[in-house]
């Protein structure tokens, strides 16, 4: 049986619940998979939305209420026909049906009941879902609110004014209540994600007023089914002592909810001051960090879903205050653990593997690679054991002096290739990681990457003239390999490899001829500069690159002899902290 939209509207205008139920069930069945709407029927769809909302303000039979909210869900997919749904009264009605009503939504409903009503029949407040929960109705109302918020800015403002975040937070506290199914919990979280993504004030409200870190940390804990053998050491309840690789994968429902929680936490920690947290906040962040370590060591159902889960985990870890990252290293070394300097490196090894997979894939490096790169860089900077472990994997003692640093399949080769990437952020972050693993020693940095690859970071930091170690790392001991020691004097510092001797192009020239060629070259640069084809640069006394102006060019024409670059001080050895 089919029925056109105008006929359905006529049926609803009678105000009869039974007649409306039949008409809406027909409409919902016909449009259940409709996600694109014709422009022609916009006014009719808006009228249908008004009538359905009118019914929802009445006391309805459960089947009629469900049909009405299903219709709202379908209509809310059309972003051009959301007018009936974005008022305070409409949003308050849907929030009450979804069980997330607040004092503000109650006031909005009372105001609507006192005003004109578009429906036919007696008007009463809808049943409060928290008192008599109909899970199917709650889910439909939550889905409708998600659609409306996603597509309409006015609705986002109204949701904030109605304090919907407070209502959701009350139900999020009930993380162990069996009343609420996976779908209710999931769409509570999806609605929270949208509110925190779209409204900065809601983000701050959840983080501070509603204690979002603790609230969502408990939610994530309950979702993953964790227990705590030690203060900052988690395990899956009932599987204590079982190695992570032997645990069954998380269920699809667990993974879906966990990823929503991770995304919300990312939103509310995005502007966290990494070094300015009080003692209470620091404890919450460390507890969260311990849960995230468990996420990192867990797998989902399927490789693709596992990588997505780990990606959200890495993104959030990058937002945590740096001191809280020590929880990644806290679990005791057990049989099968990766150990370095007596510390459990399972989590760091997992991050390294994750980074290499993203490197090998090579797609959207800025979005996919940078969060992990930055996390490893900051961890290496503040944790000696992490830095030494990463250096052993990324920059092992140098033996290959015949191939350029960017040539090959090792992790070092892959990273060095990105140091000349077209995207400035990518090449800067890669160079920063290697520089930290070299303990910010210019000479060691050049040794592993070649001066040509290293020049970008050195120029940005004013280190092209060389500099000593930063002072935050302790002393070294010599650990040069025999192969490197033997070839050291023959290595071209620009390319980082031993090259065949090249013939001197000025061999046989007199000093006058050499000076003539030098002046000719400077004149060519001058001409290209005057025509704005190139911008000549020079190395300043502070080690930074500066523009070479016309006066400088003229001085070079008359005095082409330049001073050689200062030899960077520092040791080439790799041992130490």
Order of alpha helices (4+ residues) and beta strands (2+ residues): alpha-alpha-alpha-alpha-alpha-alpha-alpha-alpha-alpha-alpha-alpha-alpha-beta-beta-alpha-alpha-alpha-beta-beta-alpha-alpha-alpha-alpha-alpha-alpha-alpha-alpha-alpha-beta-beta-alpha-beta-beta-alpha
